[in-house]
Amino acid sequence: MITATHAREDWNLVEPFTIARGTITALPVLVLTLTDAVGRVGRAEAAGVDYDGETPQGNAALIESVMPMVAAAAPNDIVTRHTLQQLQSLLPAGGARNALDCALWDLRAKQTGVPAWRDAGLSSIHDLTTVYTLGIGTEDDTRRRARAARHFPLLKLKCDATRHVDVVRWVREEHPNARIAVDANQSWTRDLLERILPRLAELGVEMVEQPVRRHEDAQLDGLRSVLPLAADESVTDRTSLAEVISRYQFVNIKLDKCGGLTEALAMSDIALQNGVQLMVGNMCGTSLGMAPAFLVGQRCRYVDLDGPLLQTHDREHAMSCVNGVMQPPSAALWG
């Protein structure tokens, strides 16, 4: 029988990280370990969706509640594609299903000897350039962080309702060659967006992420934006795609939001079929949380898997990232 153990871990950030919703100094995550009858182990990590009230404790309780059914869906303890599909109906989208789904993918790879990327239908796997995110801060803080990030080719700048164009200007002056995206985390209105879009474009911004509040995306109808827009908080899993595909040019797929790699792959298929481009993101976390998302990143125009780079340290067998270029995860880490 497949058994589950879990633990909460707290990972300290290099410095306080501020976005429009608030500030964090450390990230709590749930680490899930699945063990089959002969001792093979699959692991995964979930940060959960903080703005929906998810916590490691709550996600652990959800996982415990469905483990008997998960074990029953894995005959002779072998994780099959049917096992992964069965899980989708047992838990809702969110961190609990993400942890369980990705741990099952890892366990399946250990049982079959087939790497998860190949099992996911990829013909090969290659390195990816991730964005590096600068949180909201004072002008001095922003300029300092931009100077320190000059070796990263692609930056994502967090903004809010009052700190936006100036933030981009400060960063542009300190890192003239950077590609820049901005993320408002729902803090803008249609009116503000229309007023500052031309100025952002003049400063070389190439994409704007989640400008308006989720569930209020209709205010974007008819907008002739000079920059592509990406939906983040407004899109969760496949069921929410229909609400955003006519209003956004990108969707940000996060495994903690959609509920794991199985859903992320299905979601990416549908988005691409509807002419929407892909971004893969993270809720912060270690390399263990980034590893399954790295597979989704193989399909994406924008990759935002910099969570470990914002922390004081990473876990054993960490993914390598040099000048923003991430290498695939090793089997010792995941998959």
N, C-alpha and C positions, 0 to 999 in steps of 0.2 A: 504493500500500500504506500502511495506517495504521502509523505508527511511534511508538514510545514512548520518552520520556526521563523520568528520575526523579531526585529529589534529596532528601536529608535536610535538614530544617530544625529548629532548636531555638528554641523560643519561651519567653522568661523570664516567670515569674509575678510578680505585684506583691509577693507575700510567700509564704513557704512554705505549702503547702496540705497539710493533714493529714487523712486519713480513717482508718478502722479498720485498713486494710491497710498504711499507711505514709505517708511525706511526700515530696512532690516540690517542686522549686524551678524546674524548667523542663520543657517538654514537647517530646519529639522527635516529629516527624511526617514522613510520606512524602508528597511532592508529585509527582503524576504528570501528565505532559503528553502528550496524543495529538495527532498531526498527520496530516492526510490529504494526498493527493497534490497538492492545490491550495493547501495551506497553512492550511486552517482548523484551529483549535486547540480542544481540549477539555481542561479541567483538573479535578483533584480532589485532595483531601487525606485522609489516613487517619492516625489516631493508633494504630490497632490495639488489641488487647486485652491489656493488660500482664499481667493475672493468668493468662493462658494462654501467656505467654512470647513474645508477638509483638513484633517489632522492625521498624523501618523497613527494615533491611537484609534481613531474612528475607522481608518482604512484597514488597520489590523483586525478589528472586530468584523468588518465586512468579509474579509478573506476567510477568517475562521468559520463564519457562518456557511460558507459554500464549499469548504474543503471536502466534506464527504461526497458531494456531488461531483466535484472535480476528479477525485480519486476514482469514482465509479465510471467516469467518462474516459479513463485511461486503462483499458484492459491489460492485465498482466503488468501494470505500472508503466507501460510504454505510452509516451505522449504522441498522439497522432494529430493529423490535421483536423480530424473530427473532434478531438479533445479541445483544440483551440477554438473551433467554431462553437462548440457547446458552451464554452465559457462566456461568449458574447451575450447569451440570454440569461446568464446567472447573475451578472453584476451590471450596474449602469456604467456609462462612461465616467471616467475619473481615475484618481490615483490608485484605488484598490485594484481595479481591473488591470490597470497598467502594470502594477507590480506582479500580479499573478500571471498575466499573459506573457510578459517578458521573461519571467522565471521559467515558465513552461517552454518557451522557445529555447532558452539556454539548456534546460534539461534534455529537451529533444535532441539538440546538437550533441550533447555528451553521450546520449544513448545510441544515436545513429552514426556518429562520426562525420556527419554532413554539416559543414559550416552553416550558420544561420543565414548568411547572405545568399548562399547558393539555394538553400531551402526556400528563401523568399522570392526566388525566380530571377535573381540578378545573374548575368553572365560573367561579371567580374566586379571587383570592388576597388575603388581608387581613393586617393587622398582628397580632402575637401578644404576649401578656404572658409573659415568661419568669421563672422563678424566679431568684433570686440566691442562690448557695450560700455558706454560712459553714463553713469548715473547723474541725476540732477545735482548741481552744486553751485557754489558761488562762482563768480568769474575767475578768481584766483585758482579755485579747485579745478574748474573745467579746463583752464589753460594748462595747469600742471599735468592733469590726466592725459590731455591731448599730446603734450610733449612726450610723456612717458610711453605713449602708444604709437609713436611714429613708425615702429617696425610692423604695425598691423596695417594692411592695405585697405581694409573695409571696417568702418566704424558705424555703430548704431548709437544715436544720441537720444537719451530719454528727455522728454519735454513735458511741460504742463501748460496750463492756460495762460500763464504770464511769462514763462521762460521758454522761448522757442527760436525765433530768428536770431537773436543775439547769441544764443548758445551755439548755433551753427557758425556764425561769424567768428566767434572766439576760436572754435576748433579749426575752422578753415585757415585762420591766420597762423595757428601753431603747427598744423599738419596739412600743408597746401595740397599734397598729392593724394590725400585720402579720398576714397569713395565713401559717401555718407548716406545713411538712411536715418530717418527720425521716427520715434515711437512716442505717441501722445498718451497711450494707455487710457483712452476714452475721455480725455480732458478737454477736447475742443468742441466747438459748435460748427455748424455749416457756415455761419457768417465769418467766424474767425478763420476757418479753413480757406474760404474764398479770398480773404484779404491777404493771407500770408503765403499762399501757394506760389505766386509769381516770385516773391522774394526768396523763398526756399530754392526754387528752380535756378534763380540767378546765382545762388551760392553753391550750386552743383549738387544739391540733394537729388537722389535718384529714386527714392521711394518713401512713402509715408505710411506708417503702420498704425492701425486702429485709432483714427482721429476722433471719432464720436462714441458716445455711450452705446454699449450693446443694447439691443432691443429698440434702439432709436435710429437704426441705420436707414430708415425710409427718408430721413432728411437729406440723404445723399442722392436721391433720385433726381435725374436731370443734371447733375453736376458735370461740368466739362473740365475735368481736372488736367492740369498740365503735367502732373506726376502720377504714376500708378499708386493705387492704394491697396493696402494689405489688411485683411480681416484677421484679428487675433481673438480677443475676448468674444467677438460676435459669432465665431464659428467653433463648434465643439467637436462634433463627429459628423457622420454622413447625414443624419437627420436634419442638421442645421445648414447644410450646404445650399439648399434651395433659396434661403433667405439672403444669401450674400453674393451669389455668382453673378447677378446683374449689377451689383453695386461696387464690387471690388475686383481688382485684376489679379490679386494674389490671395491665397489663404495660408495662414501660419498653422501648420500641423504640429501639435505638441502631444506627446504620448500621454502625459498626465491629464490632458484635457479629454482626448478621444478615447482613452482607455486601453492603450497598448499598441504593439506593433501590428497585430492582426487587423485592427480597425484602421490604423494609420495607412497601411498599404491599400486597403479597400477604398478609403477616403481619397487617397491620392489618385487612384484610377479614375474615380468619378469626376474629380475636379479637372483633371487633364482632358477628359472626354468632353467637358463643357467649356473648354477654352480658358480655364483659370490656371494661372501659373502657381508654382508651389514654393513655399518657404517652410523650413523645419526649425522649430524653436525649442526652448527649454524653460523650466521653472527654477533654474539653478540646480545644483547638485554635483555629484562627482562623475568620474568617467564611467562608472557603472550605469548611471542614468543616461549618459550620452551615447553609450555603445549601440543600443538598439535603434535609437534615433538616427545614428550615422547611416544605417541602411536606407532609411527614408530619404536622407540627404543626397543619396545617389541620384535622385530624381529631381532635385530642387534647384531653382535659380539662386535662392538665398539660403544660406546655412547659418543658423544662430545656435551654436553648441558650445558657447564659451563659459558655461557655468563653472567648470573647474578652474578656469583662469581667474575668476573673481574671488577664489578661496585661498586661504593661507596654505593649504596642502590638499593633496588628492590621495586616493587609496592605492594600495599595491596593484601592480600591473596597469598603471594609469596609461591612458592614451597619450601619445606624443603629439605636441602641438608646438611648432616652431614658426615664429613670424606669422601666426594665424593659419598655418597649414597643418591640418590634423591628419594623422595617420589612422588607418583602420584599427579597431580594437583587436587585441590578441585573444586567442581562445582561452587563455588563462584568466582573462577578465570576464568575458561574456561571449557566448555564441560560437 
